[in-house]
Amino acid sequence: MKISLNNVSLDIDLKNSQKFKNMEVIPIEALSAGKKEFITLKAGIQEGYVKISECESSTVNTVMAQNKSSTPLVLIDGEEVIGAMQNRIMNRSLIVPGNTTMPISVSCTEHGRWHTRGNSPKAREFSHSDFFADYETRHRKSETLYNNSDCQSEVWASISDLEIKNSYRSPTSALNDSYVHHRPRLNEYLKHFSMLYNQIGAIFIINGQIKGLELFYNPFLCSQYYDKILKSYIMNAITNYYSNCSSNSSNIDVGAFLADLSDSKLNHSPNQGLGQHIKFSNNHGTGSALINDGEFVHLNYFKTKYDVSYKKQRKNVRTFGSFDDLLSKMDE
């Protein structure tokens, strides 16, 4: 099977799904993986090579990224940083070149705070978070950013909706607090999903419907983010859990889902850092991709919220009775 976008293609192998309650994950392995080296945000901050800080004149939707390493720094769409004036998430995936300081586009995930927790210069710097923006927030952000440059109101609205649905209120409307509040339930799900050796991403299914796809440059990069990505989808599974609902991919046309990605309309973003950032949209979803030297560094694809399953939605498309049937047909 192949994923194609903007003349970039990647041969992939879909593995047997992993299931728990109302959530199902189909691991994606690559037949070949990228060889370039990147430093991640968490590793860079821990090792002292990377600093994310408020701009000299603080502004909600821009922060400064400093990469003091000679290795390019990769920042992933939806990745959260905490502290400084207020918590933020990355609005897009990007690569900060080595020995470079540059502004980056972010959204606030803590509506009720605009002050540092302390007076030292370090108080204006961010720490890495254990979480990404939840699936619903990332999805709504993606839909908004396809035709707009600002998504802050949508991000705040999504976080507020999450708190209302879960009957929980953070003192500062911080998304991070919702994750901490739900940590026991997140961990209950998390232990049922494990990353495979050559895995570079996954397709996520909740309540029997595809929610999205995440793809990374190689297994190492995927391993650095996989738990956070899982938790972002688990939050949706928890929020929308029904005792009589289970996840089942048996009637879902995964091939059609991937084919629609390849047929998407493209919207090229202005270059920021290394590589090329592309937003894409089709009748079934939206997403974005960071491409560098003809290879996907990160790709996300979120299915339209009210779209029904592919077997019901699409006509004249060959479908298979179960996901295992699809795998067997691919091997023929």
Stockholm file with secondary structure:
# STOCKHOLM 1.0

chainA/1-332         MKISLNNVSLDIDLKNSQKFKNMEVIPIEALSAGKKEFITLKAGIQEGYVKISECESSTVNTVMAQNKSSTPLVLIDGEEVIGAMQNRIMNRSLIVPGNTTMPISVSCTEHGRWHTRGNSPKAREFSHSDFFADYETRHRKSETLYNNSDCQSEVWASISDLEIKNSYRSPTSALNDSYVHHRPRLNEYLKHFSMLYNQIGAIFIINGQIKGLELFYNPFLCSQYYDKILKSYIMNAITNYYSNCSSNSSNIDVGAFLADLSDSKLNHSPNQGLGQHIKFSNNHGTGSALINDGEFVHLNYFKTKYDVSYKKQRKNVRTFGSFDDLLSKMDE
#=GR chainA/1-332 SS CEEEETTEEEEEEECCCEEETTEEEEEEEESSCCCCCCEEHHHHHHHTSEEEEEEEEEETTEEEEEECSSSCEEECTTEEEEETTSCEEESSCEEECTTEEEEEEEEESBTTCCSCSSSSGGGGBEEEEEEECCHHHHHHHHHHHTTCSCCHHHHHHHHHHHHHHTTCCCTTCBHHHHHHHTHHHHHHHHTTCCCCTTEEEEEEEETTEEEEEEEESSHHHHHHHHHHHHHHHHHHHHHTCCTTCCCCCTTCCHHHHHHHHHTCEEEECCCCBBSEEEEEEETTEEEEEEEETTEEEEEEEEECTTCCCHHHHCSSCCCCSSHHHHHHHHTC
#=GC SS_cons         CEEEETTEEEEEEECCCEEETTEEEEEEEESSCCCCCCEEHHHHHHHTSEEEEEEEEEETTEEEEEECSSSCEEECTTEEEEETTSCEEESSCEEECTTEEEEEEEEESBTTCCSCSSSSGGGGBEEEEEEECCHHHHHHHHHHHTTCSCCHHHHHHHHHHHHHHTTCCCTTCBHHHHHHHTHHHHHHHHTTCCCCTTEEEEEEEETTEEEEEEEESSHHHHHHHHHHHHHHHHHHHHHTCCTTCCCCCTTCCHHHHHHHHHTCEEEECCCCBBSEEEEEEETTEEEEEEEETTEEEEEEEEECTTCCCHHHHCSSCCCCSSHHHHHHHHTC
//
